[in-house]
Each structure stands twice: as C-alpha cells, then as structure tokens.
C-alpha cells in the first residue's frame, strides 16, 4: 500500500541535543510492504523529493504510533532504531487505512494483509524509462516500437536501405547513429527533430543516384540544434548550399566522397570549428571559408594540384563594379545583417538568389557577378590545425571581390 503525504523526519538525538530542526514537511510517498522471501517481516518505505531512492524502516523497530489527531490527518510513527519520528500529514481517510494496515502488520493479524513484496514497490516509473538504445542486429528492434524516451539511438551496420520513420517520433533524441547502412536519403520531416545534436551518416549511399534530397536541412528545429554532421564515405558529388542553415554546426565531416566544389555558403556557418573533407576531388576552396574560425581542417588527398587557370585578373577591371539593381542592394543588406529569410516569407527564386551569393575575401556579400579569380593563400595563416599533403598548407582559393578597393588590396 502507498499513500501520498507530507512528512517531516525528526531525529530525536538532534532534539535531545537541542539542535535546530528545519521543520519542513516534504512531499512524500509512504509505502508499506512485505520483505521478499519473508512472511512476517514488514517494512515502511519513505520516498521524498529529496530522497528518491527511499529510506527503509523495519516495522518491528516501531516504538510507538501516535494517532490522537488522525481525524485531522496527522499522525507520527516513532522508531526505536533509527531514533526517528516520522510526522505525517495526509488526507485522513487514506491515513486511517494506512494505520489500520500497519496495526495488522504489528499485531500479526494476517487476514487483513494483502501486501506486495517490497521489491515490487518501485519508486517511480522514471527509472525504467530507457534513454539509450544500441541495436546491432535487426532482430533486436523492440516489438512495441522504439521507446519514446530515447535520447540516443545507435542503428549502425544493419543494412537499412530506408530511413525508419518511427525515429521521427522520438522527440527527445539527441544522438542518432545510422552509420554503416545503405540509406540514400532522409525525409524532409527529419528537419522537425527537436533536440538532435549529433547525426552520424558515415558509410551510407547518400548521392548514389546523383540528386540528393536535402530538404530536411531546411527544417525549423534541426537547424537550431544540430552540432555534428558526419557524411563520411558516401557518394556525394557536392555539399548542399543549404548547409549554412545549420546555425549551430560545430563539426562537419565529409571525407571520402566525390565532392569537387564547396558551396560559398559554408563561410556563413559561424559556429563551425572542425571540418574534414579529405579524399575528395576539390581543386580549390571558396574564399568564404576564410571567414570560418576553424580549429581543425583536413583537406588531404584532394586534387589541388590540378591548377585551373580558368580566369585571370585581365578579365577583371574596377569598371565592372557597378552600383547594382535594387534586388542586388537589398540582397546585400539581408546578407550583411544576417536577416532571416526562407521560402515561406519570400519567393523561392529570391531564396535561391540569396543562397547563391558569394562572399568577398573581406567577408562582405557579393551578388553582382560571378567572375572569380583563383589566388593562393596559406591555410596556416587562417586556421589553427591544418592537415594537408606533405605538410603543405598553401591552397588555391576561388576569390570574389565586393569592391575595387578589396580587389586591389588582395
Ligand atoms: Zn570586400
């Protein structure tokens, strides 16, 4: 039997020593149960908000029970050992039932007793709620479905071809490991995952059919929580322009793909610190990357040696920097001040226009033209740790300029 009540525990030794008691009644649960494997041993368990594991008192060590004020819902149980008084306040009928049962325990009146063994009087259901699940074989999927309480879920190496939609129901999920499967895409609804901070998609089949559905990147929730994205060893030919929507992204891994060009938007992810893109087909980097404060970058095993020489400064003259149309001017303002835009607010053609904007070496937006100049920069001047072939760190950057001043300066 269990009752909800308020309890103050008084240590009589403290009162004898005149130590001040805090005099606080705590919201509590009092349970009466039988000791497992025993027919005559009974216990009282006291749980409170401060003591979730509970304190166990033997009924045999009760010295006295005070029930004078039981009609007012008050009673005290005095124990010989430990020398504690449990002062109880509860609803009177409930308390009377509890005391009646307690009396039966003390007197040994078995007829009145239908108590459960103490072990089954669990504290709270919360302790049983799983927060982590590792599945290493398909047969291990819970028959009742994935527990809604999960915070981390590991589904690695299960040969899954499709994303399991029941994952979308896990509102508390923070870590999702889908690595070593055969997944080709995530559904757009995945963007509504409210708490996801780590997404492991290494060794899958993203990009195997050429076009990848990245709409989940536009999700209202995931863009605000995702910190780690691992796309290692997929079949990606490029990273999505919308990658910058992940405004909390710290770690991006895209090693071992077929990426030949990075989107200029990558420079807009101000939180990015670890970026690995080794074993791809990059020939140059966007100059916007220099705006990221990376602590670690790995660009080894790419194709930086294949010089492009597709443009020279001869094609470029200060006369090409013109004032620009109203769209250009307003686009610059939106990008400069990082004003939020999305296709539910403005036409998607404008969204695309803004996402396609480049970035000047100075960090300012460039929307007027698409001419670029390849220039070499030393990555070590910009980033703390650089991993590149043969300790080299000079790489060609695809540079854009916002003004004649920037053009002449760089
Ligand atoms: Zn500039």
Boltz pocket constraint, residues with backbone or C-beta under 6 A from the ligand:
constraints:
  - pocket:
      binder: B
      contacts: [[A, 360], [A, 361], [A, 362], [A, 363], [A, 364], [A, 400], [A, 401], [A, 402], [A, 403], [A, 406]]
      max_distance: 6.0
